């Protein structure tokens, strides 16, 4: 049995360059994994594949289930897997929780069915599952290009403390991208240096979900190094070099928005952390 923490991510910058012929969008994004995590256990058991969590979706639509099934099919292994996911990363919040779970399960099922697959093959399998999955197999501070599946590590990691505020609003990623299409998309090239806090999806998210605006304004008024929105929303973040300033900002956000979830997190150097193997 493997117990593993699957970390969240925040987009420190997100540029949408153009719509691709395959229907996806070409992006250029600076991404940092952070220590807000889902707690997952994976074990070989029985002869069926089962995932237990609190998501209200069909099991075979669950990214964790699909990740485990993909490894078993690739290896033509006939064995059962029992996977339990304790969610802590909010869903529909631009934090990549589902993709992170998929990456952690890919790695875990691969370890439980030796010999392990080559890292490049595992990355390709992650890209089959979703654009964000490969970044969690790498983790740390990365630059994501293509549709998000091409990952380049960035060194050194920035080492900031982040205050995250997650409004009680579920943002539909596909809807935000569709709305953004009517606003930006001229053909653009990637820049040599990302602009921290910039997110091309921000205006579309605020238009579709105007209730997000007070959170965006409040996070922007903190005395932070920079601030922005993660992914397609609904999470907003502020970055601080000093831990005490970050803690003060966290308390301010908790007092101002008791209906929201507020987290104080730090960047990680990996996309997941194996806590134990039995």
PyMOL commands that set and color helices and strands:
alter all, ss='L'
color gray80, all
select helices_A, chain A and resi 59-61+63-75+97-112+119-129+133-138+173-181+202-208+210-220+243-256
alter helices_A, ss='H'
color red, helices_A
select strands_A, chain A and resi 2-19+25-44+49-52+81-86+141-145+150-153+161-166+226-229+235-240+261-266+272-277
alter strands_A, ss='S'
color yellow, strands_A
deselect
rebuild
show_as cartoon
